[in-house]
Amino acid sequence: MRLRYQTEYSNQLHQLLVSVSKHFYVLKNGMLKYQEKAVEVNINNYHKTKKEHLVYYIMRDHFSGSFVFRVATTKTLVPLADFLYYSWSKREDEQYLRGMPDAVYVPQLISSPELFAGLVKLGIKPLNPPSGFASGIRIVRDIEDHIHYVLSNIVDHRPENLDRNKDLIYKYMLQLGHNESKFKKWQDNLTSNHPRNTPAYPDFIKCFPANAGIGPGLLPADLSSIEEVGGLKQPAAKSTKNKPVPAKEHKFSAEKLGRAQELICEAWEIDSRQKRLNLARQALKISPYCTDAYVLLAEESQNPQESLEMYEKGVLAGKMALGDLFFRKNAGRFWGILETRPYMRALAGLADCLWKKGEKQEAIGHYREAMRLNPNDNQGIRHILASCLLEEGMDEEAGRLLAEYINDPSCFMLYNRALWSFRTTGGSKGKPDLYLKEALESNIHVPRYLLGEKHKPYRLPDYYSLGSEEEAAIYACDAEKIWQNTDGALEWLAGHFQKYRQPAKT
């Protein structure tokens, strides 16, 4: 007779699942593909199919619903003992479950005397769940639903990258940030003897017999250096077919780069996101030196870290494609040479990502480099750099930049010049007031955003014209913090703005 559990506290019972996806599989190019029609496949018969299926390893707390999981494929299965250690050991990442439970449900498909014997040695009672419902199988469907959302936010759809972006799945499935999140329920309902620490990795693994041969494999294949292992072994890196940056074995070909660039030009004109991603991947397959392919992927990604990595790869590819000699000969007239534009786009994107990440000095360094390579500044880098320098308190350099582009009529330079003058003169009358008058005349909409009369749009416009609300919104987004952190600046702005907008008497 099978026991039914009604749990009363966290870590009383965990539910172990190893499930092969019936819908997600890996294409020849290494990317994930969703198939609407379900494939009848499980951990014991996957080898009969010709496809490489996604595999989920899940450990769920029965009482709270909090869980941890890993993603693999039928060609890169994770040893069960490794996953058990991963689930229960203390880690810096994904601490949504920790500590060995009193008991664990192990489905029949992955049950074995060896696995049960190892769990018993660890002081854990192994049980077969009375039904699929009791095993927590519903969580697999929920995870797959959220994978669609994850894939819509990232551009690298290889399984290993999905494993790196599980935070989105945790956020929604565990209701993180809510008062009644599943993780908080787990935390708040641990008894005095929980969480129960796991032994060191070598001692943990030795609890399991070496002759186990069940479906996903109980033990790591190589135990020769187990004493030196400090934690969960990671899968070996894949072959160079998925390397996203030019390697030594990739000889540069201008003809191939030209063909790849044509695909990117085509991709920029297509409405379908998936088609754009596919064309970018095709372009990189033709030429890994295609910087604009990385730029496109970076722009399509909603994951800041992934965008940063794509821009970094784009900058590296651009440097390698142009060569050091080209940089030495043509610095100062970039952008006027068509071949440099992909590199300049990647450099600007990288700087922007670094700034948002908080690595501000490194970002300023890249903005400076863009200005050095192209002083004509067709990209408008000066507008961004002026705000960055003021925000970092680098007023002297900001003053030189503003003076160099004294004839720039944009509100970015005019309002920043007024603010710079106010800061460097202590707010005395004269030039600051004159500069502010010029700024107000250039774009009357800016003060409304800076003073909170208008809310900045949720999504900034892609284009603007001089004096427009779109220009004002973009500037306010960049410079709001600078004005707020300059003592008296907003009051000074408000006073002049009030006088300026008074209707003339007739």
Beta strands, then each sheet from edge to edge (+ up, - down):
strand 1: 13-26
strand 2: 32-34
strand 3: 52-61
strand 4: 67-73
strand 5: 103-105
strand 6: 125-127
sheet 1: 2+ 1- 3+ 4-
sheet 2: 2+ 1- 5- 6-
end
